[in-house]
Amino acid sequence: MTILSLFLGSGIRLGEMARILVKKINLKKQLIDIKRKGSTEDTVRVMDQAIQHVKAYLDIRESRYTGTKEVPFLFVTLYGGTTRSLSRRAIENLVTKYTAAFAQGEGISPHKLRHSFAADFIRNGGSIVLLRDQLGHSNIETTSLYTNLSNKDNEQVLSRMEANRSKQTDTLK
């Protein structure tokens, strides 16, 4: 649950998820320092619900996986009696498995969850520039590919714009 929540609550990449270090998580400020593509350091803001899931996971992590203090990565597994970091492939398999069970069908990839985060961010009033920074893109054109907004989204935006303009016109009268 924590992995899904973190994908949907931050929009980070699969590789970034696999490399999250426990010491780089700031629960209070809802920030996680991550290593982006090309090994650049960045700080990502995380939605409160996802941070709460991370906190709950951290609360049980040590008791469930002995020896986690020696593993700096957030997500771990017990393999052959040894606690190890969860691989990208293992995270991807977990996401596909649990989204398939939840949706009663075909699983969703971590990348699709990233797209879902991006579209939801824009639908809820976020700017494409803020989204670019959140997703860690250097090019705004790349970010625009992630928004996947439908004609219905377009209609809703235009309706809200029209309603706001009507309010402004009424105020000027």
ZADO-1210 file (C-alpha; in nm, 4 decimals, padded with zeros to 6 digits):
<atoms>
<atom x="00.0000" y="00.0000" z="00.0000" code="MET" pos="1"/>
<atom x="00.2815" y="00.2410" z="00.0838" code="THR" pos="2"/>
<atom x="00.4456" y="00.1988" z="-00.2549" code="ILE" pos="3"/>
<atom x="00.1214" y="00.2637" z="-00.4449" code="LEU" pos="4"/>
<atom x="00.0420" y="00.5597" z="-00.2237" code="SER" pos="5"/>
<atom x="00.3873" y="00.7070" z="-00.2748" code="LEU" pos="6"/>
<atom x="00.3653" y="00.6742" z="-00.6549" code="PHE" pos="7"/>
<atom x="00.0224" y="00.8397" z="-00.6573" code="LEU" pos="8"/>
<atom x="00.1199" y="01.0976" z="-00.3958" code="GLY" pos="9"/>
<atom x="00.4420" y="01.2199" z="-00.5525" code="SER" pos="10"/>
<atom x="00.4715" y="01.1140" z="-00.9172" code="GLY" pos="11"/>
<atom x="00.8244" y="00.9809" z="-00.8737" code="ILE" pos="12"/>
<atom x="00.9821" y="00.7323" z="-01.1123" code="ARG" pos="13"/>
<atom x="01.0284" y="00.3604" z="-01.0429" code="LEU" pos="14"/>
<atom x="01.4056" y="00.3988" z="-01.0135" code="GLY" pos="15"/>
<atom x="01.3635" y="00.6901" z="-00.7747" code="GLU" pos="16"/>
<atom x="01.1294" y="00.4813" z="-00.5595" code="MET" pos="17"/>
<atom x="01.3803" y="00.1972" z="-00.5401" code="ALA" pos="18"/>
<atom x="01.6592" y="00.4351" z="-00.4316" code="ARG" pos="19"/>
<atom x="01.4770" y="00.6251" z="-00.1525" code="ILE" pos="20"/>
<atom x="01.6970" y="00.6378" z="00.1556" code="LEU" pos="21"/>
<atom x="01.5288" y="00.6366" z="00.4977" code="VAL" pos="22"/>
<atom x="01.7519" y="00.9195" z="00.6201" code="LYS" pos="23"/>
<atom x="01.6389" y="01.1387" z="00.3276" code="LYS" pos="24"/>
<atom x="01.2717" y="01.1395" z="00.4322" code="ILE" pos="25"/>
<atom x="01.1358" y="01.4426" z="00.6175" code="ASN" pos="26"/>
<atom x="00.7949" y="01.3333" z="00.7469" code="LEU" pos="27"/>
<atom x="00.7200" y="01.6651" z="00.9140" code="LYS" pos="28"/>
<atom x="00.7829" y="01.8774" z="00.6041" code="LYS" pos="29"/>
<atom x="00.6456" y="01.6079" z="00.3685" code="GLN" pos="30"/>
<atom x="00.9634" y="01.6061" z="00.1616" code="LEU" pos="31"/>
<atom x="01.1875" y="01.3320" z="00.0290" code="ILE" pos="32"/>
<atom x="01.5338" y="01.3921" z="-00.1118" code="ASP" pos="33"/>
<atom x="01.5773" y="01.1623" z="-00.4089" code="ILE" pos="34"/>
<atom x="01.8287" y="01.0816" z="-00.6777" code="LYS" pos="35"/>
<atom x="01.6836" y="01.1623" z="-01.0188" code="ARG" pos="36"/>
<atom x="01.7856" y="01.0315" z="-01.3593" code="LYS" pos="37"/>
<atom x="02.1496" y="01.1111" z="-01.4192" code="GLY" pos="38"/>
<atom x="02.2150" y="01.0943" z="-01.0427" code="SER" pos="39"/>
<atom x="02.1069" y="01.4534" z="-00.9808" code="THR" pos="40"/>
<atom x="01.9815" y="01.5266" z="-00.6308" code="GLU" pos="41"/>
<atom x="01.6321" y="01.6727" z="-00.5943" code="ASP" pos="42"/>
<atom x="01.3684" y="01.7238" z="-00.3286" code="THR" pos="43"/>
<atom x="01.0137" y="01.6064" z="-00.3933" code="VAL" pos="44"/>
<atom x="00.7039" y="01.7202" z="-00.2100" code="ARG" pos="45"/>
<atom x="00.4737" y="01.4328" z="-00.1112" code="VAL" pos="46"/>
<atom x="00.1002" y="01.4398" z="-00.0413" code="MET" pos="47"/>
<atom x="00.0005" y="01.3994" z="00.3223" code="ASP" pos="48"/>
<atom x="-00.1786" y="01.0672" z="00.2755" code="GLN" pos="49"/>
<atom x="00.1322" y="00.9127" z="00.1188" code="ALA" pos="50"/>
<atom x="00.3507" y="01.0504" z="00.4000" code="ILE" pos="51"/>
<atom x="00.1142" y="00.8901" z="00.6536" code="GLN" pos="52"/>
<atom x="00.1556" y="00.5568" z="00.4746" code="HIS" pos="53"/>
<atom x="00.5351" y="00.5958" z="00.4786" code="VAL" pos="54"/>
<atom x="00.5219" y="00.6723" z="00.8511" code="LYS" pos="55"/>
<atom x="00.3083" y="00.3632" z="00.9189" code="ALA" pos="56"/>
<atom x="00.5474" y="00.1501" z="00.7129" code="TYR" pos="57"/>
<atom x="00.8496" y="00.2850" z="00.9000" code="LEU" pos="58"/>
<atom x="00.6761" y="00.2052" z="01.2303" code="ASP" pos="59"/>
<atom x="00.6584" y="-00.1665" z="01.1412" code="ILE" pos="60"/>
<atom x="00.9658" y="-00.1945" z="00.9169" code="ARG" pos="61"/>
<atom x="01.2154" y="-00.2889" z="01.1906" code="GLU" pos="62"/>
<atom x="00.9918" y="-00.5475" z="01.3561" code="SER" pos="63"/>
<atom x="00.8934" y="-00.7113" z="01.0287" code="ARG" pos="64"/>
<atom x="01.2391" y="-00.7147" z="00.8694" code="TYR" pos="65"/>
<atom x="01.5209" y="-00.7813" z="01.1117" code="THR" pos="66"/>
<atom x="01.8450" y="-00.6071" z="01.0307" code="GLY" pos="67"/>
<atom x="01.6895" y="-00.3085" z="00.8540" code="THR" pos="68"/>
<atom x="01.9282" y="-00.0704" z="01.0291" code="LYS" pos="69"/>
<atom x="02.2037" y="-00.2000" z="00.8000" code="GLU" pos="70"/>
<atom x="01.9929" y="-00.1359" z="00.4873" code="VAL" pos="71"/>
<atom x="01.9693" y="00.2363" z="00.4077" code="PRO" pos="72"/>
<atom x="01.6908" y="00.2003" z="00.1490" code="PHE" pos="73"/>
<atom x="01.3266" y="00.2562" z="00.2459" code="LEU" pos="74"/>
<atom x="01.1746" y="-00.0531" z="00.0883" code="PHE" pos="75"/>
<atom x="01.3202" y="-00.3859" z="00.1911" code="VAL" pos="76"/>
<atom x="01.2515" y="-00.7559" z="00.1641" code="THR" pos="77"/>
<atom x="01.3686" y="-01.0663" z="00.3429" code="LEU" pos="78"/>
<atom x="01.5578" y="-01.2886" z="00.0986" code="TYR" pos="79"/>
<atom x="01.7447" y="-01.5982" z="00.2083" code="GLY" pos="80"/>
<atom x="01.7276" y="-01.4878" z="00.5704" code="GLY" pos="81"/>
<atom x="01.8868" y="-01.1515" z="00.4885" code="THR" pos="82"/>
<atom x="01.7159" y="-00.8144" z="00.4681" code="THR" pos="83"/>
<atom x="01.7875" y="-00.6446" z="00.1345" code="ARG" pos="84"/>
<atom x="01.6598" y="-00.3471" z="-00.0579" code="SER" pos="85"/>
<atom x="01.3628" y="-00.4112" z="-00.2831" code="LEU" pos="86"/>
<atom x="01.4707" y="-00.4099" z="-00.6491" code="SER" pos="87"/>
<atom x="01.3075" y="-00.2083" z="-00.9236" code="ARG" pos="88"/>
<atom x="01.1707" y="-00.5305" z="-01.0728" code="ARG" pos="89"/>
<atom x="01.0242" y="-00.6387" z="-00.7371" code="ALA" pos="90"/>
<atom x="00.8546" y="-00.2995" z="-00.6925" code="ILE" pos="91"/>
<atom x="00.7176" y="-00.3146" z="-01.0453" code="GLU" pos="92"/>
<atom x="00.5831" y="-00.6682" z="-00.9862" code="ASN" pos="93"/>
<atom x="00.4193" y="-00.5635" z="-00.6585" code="LEU" pos="94"/>
<atom x="00.2525" y="-00.2637" z="-00.8219" code="VAL" pos="95"/>
<atom x="00.1220" y="-00.4733" z="-01.1112" code="THR" pos="96"/>
<atom x="00.0003" y="-00.7483" z="-00.8771" code="LYS" pos="97"/>
<atom x="-00.1830" y="-00.5215" z="-00.6320" code="TYR" pos="98"/>
<atom x="-00.3338" y="-00.2903" z="-00.8913" code="THR" pos="99"/>
<atom x="-00.4637" y="-00.5959" z="-01.0804" code="ALA" pos="100"/>
<atom x="-00.6234" y="-00.7290" z="-00.7622" code="ALA" pos="101"/>
<atom x="-00.7684" y="-00.3894" z="-00.6754" code="PHE" pos="102"/>
<atom x="-00.8996" y="-00.3179" z="-01.0250" code="ALA" pos="103"/>
<atom x="-01.0054" y="-00.6808" z="-01.0818" code="GLN" pos="104"/>
<atom x="-00.8233" y="-00.6961" z="-01.4117" code="GLY" pos="105"/>
<atom x="-00.4932" y="-00.6103" z="-01.5687" code="GLU" pos="106"/>
<atom x="-00.2373" y="-00.4462" z="-01.3434" code="GLY" pos="107"/>
<atom x="-00.1146" y="-00.0919" z="-01.3816" code="ILE" pos="108"/>
<atom x="00.2541" y="-00.0127" z="-01.4249" code="SER" pos="109"/>
<atom x="00.4407" y="00.2354" z="-01.2017" code="PRO" pos="110"/>
<atom x="00.4777" y="00.4568" z="-01.5082" code="HIS" pos="111"/>
<atom x="00.0988" y="00.4691" z="-01.5550" code="LYS" pos="112"/>
<atom x="00.0670" y="00.5710" z="-01.1884" code="LEU" pos="113"/>
<atom x="00.3099" y="00.8547" z="-01.2630" code="ARG" pos="114"/>
<atom x="00.0854" y="00.9614" z="-01.5527" code="HIS" pos="115"/>
<atom x="-00.2185" y="00.9429" z="-01.3214" code="SER" pos="116"/>
<atom x="-00.0454" y="01.1677" z="-01.0707" code="PHE" pos="117"/>
<atom x="00.0389" y="01.4190" z="-01.3454" code="ALA" pos="118"/>
<atom x="-00.3139" y="01.4331" z="-01.4880" code="ALA" pos="119"/>
<atom x="-00.4638" y="01.4654" z="-01.1400" code="ASP" pos="120"/>
<atom x="-00.2152" y="01.7421" z="-01.0531" code="PHE" pos="121"/>
<atom x="-00.3263" y="01.9468" z="-01.3554" code="ILE" pos="122"/>
<atom x="-00.6973" y="01.8707" z="-01.3001" code="ARG" pos="123"/>
<atom x="-00.6664" y="02.0082" z="-00.9492" code="ASN" pos="124"/>
<atom x="-00.5225" y="02.3403" z="-01.0585" code="GLY" pos="125"/>
<atom x="-00.1483" y="02.2726" z="-01.0622" code="GLY" pos="126"/>
<atom x="00.0518" y="02.4511" z="-01.3274" code="SER" pos="127"/>
<atom x="00.2539" y="02.2649" z="-01.5869" code="ILE" pos="128"/>
<atom x="00.5677" y="02.4431" z="-01.4610" code="VAL" pos="129"/>
<atom x="00.5127" y="02.3142" z="-01.1063" code="LEU" pos="130"/>
<atom x="00.4380" y="01.9699" z="-01.2475" code="LEU" pos="131"/>
<atom x="00.7604" y="01.9776" z="-01.4502" code="ARG" pos="132"/>
<atom x="00.9556" y="02.0420" z="-01.1311" code="ASP" pos="133"/>
<atom x="00.7641" y="01.7760" z="-00.9352" code="GLN" pos="134"/>
<atom x="00.8279" y="01.5119" z="-01.2017" code="LEU" pos="135"/>
<atom x="01.1917" y="01.6131" z="-01.2461" code="GLY" pos="136"/>
<atom x="01.1720" y="01.6952" z="-01.6149" code="HIS" pos="137"/>
<atom x="01.4171" y="01.9377" z="-01.7707" code="SER" pos="138"/>
<atom x="01.1911" y="01.9968" z="-02.0701" code="ASN" pos="139"/>
<atom x="00.8307" y="02.1231" z="-02.0431" code="ILE" pos="140"/>
<atom x="00.7372" y="01.9346" z="-02.3636" code="GLU" pos="141"/>
<atom x="00.8128" y="01.6079" z="-02.1863" code="THR" pos="142"/>
<atom x="00.5857" y="01.7135" z="-01.9005" code="THR" pos="143"/>
<atom x="00.3006" y="01.7944" z="-02.1393" code="SER" pos="144"/>
<atom x="00.3030" y="01.4307" z="-02.2562" code="LEU" pos="145"/>
<atom x="00.2113" y="01.3230" z="-01.9018" code="TYR" pos="146"/>
<atom x="-00.1074" y="01.5218" z="-01.8609" code="THR" pos="147"/>
<atom x="-00.3375" y="01.3014" z="-02.0782" code="ASN" pos="148"/>
<atom x="-00.6320" y="01.5330" z="-02.0254" code="LEU" pos="149"/>
<atom x="-00.9574" y="01.4430" z="-02.1968" code="SER" pos="150"/>
<atom x="-01.2157" y="01.6526" z="-02.3799" code="ASN" pos="151"/>
<atom x="-01.4286" y="01.6332" z="-02.0650" code="LYS" pos="152"/>
<atom x="-01.1425" y="01.7903" z="-01.8664" code="ASP" pos="153"/>
<atom x="-01.1222" y="02.0629" z="-02.1296" code="ASN" pos="154"/>
<atom x="-01.4974" y="02.1290" z="-02.1021" code="GLU" pos="155"/>
<atom x="-01.4761" y="02.1522" z="-01.7227" code="GLN" pos="156"/>
<atom x="-01.1873" y="02.4003" z="-01.7375" code="VAL" pos="157"/>
<atom x="-01.3724" y="02.6184" z="-01.9866" code="LEU" pos="158"/>
<atom x="-01.6879" y="02.6056" z="-01.7717" code="SER" pos="159"/>
<atom x="-01.4913" y="02.7139" z="-01.4631" code="ARG" pos="160"/>
<atom x="-01.3275" y="02.9943" z="-01.6625" code="MET" pos="161"/>
<atom x="-01.6677" y="03.1122" z="-01.7848" code="GLU" pos="162"/>
<atom x="-01.8139" y="03.1037" z="-01.4333" code="ALA" pos="163"/>
<atom x="-01.5194" y="03.3017" z="-01.2962" code="ASN" pos="164"/>
<atom x="-01.5499" y="03.5604" z="-01.5742" code="ARG" pos="165"/>
<atom x="-01.9224" y="03.5951" z="-01.5052" code="SER" pos="166"/>
<atom x="-01.8445" y="03.6662" z="-01.1398" code="LYS" pos="167"/>
<atom x="-01.5879" y="03.9295" z="-01.2438" code="GLN" pos="168"/>
<atom x="-01.8340" y="04.0925" z="-01.4842" code="THR" pos="169"/>
<atom x="-02.1032" y="04.1006" z="-01.2130" code="ASP" pos="170"/>
<atom x="-01.8565" y="04.2684" z="-00.9769" code="THR" pos="171"/>
<atom x="-01.7814" y="04.5414" z="-01.2338" code="LEU" pos="172"/>
<atom x="-02.1515" y="04.6317" z="-01.2743" code="LYS" pos="173"/>
</atoms>
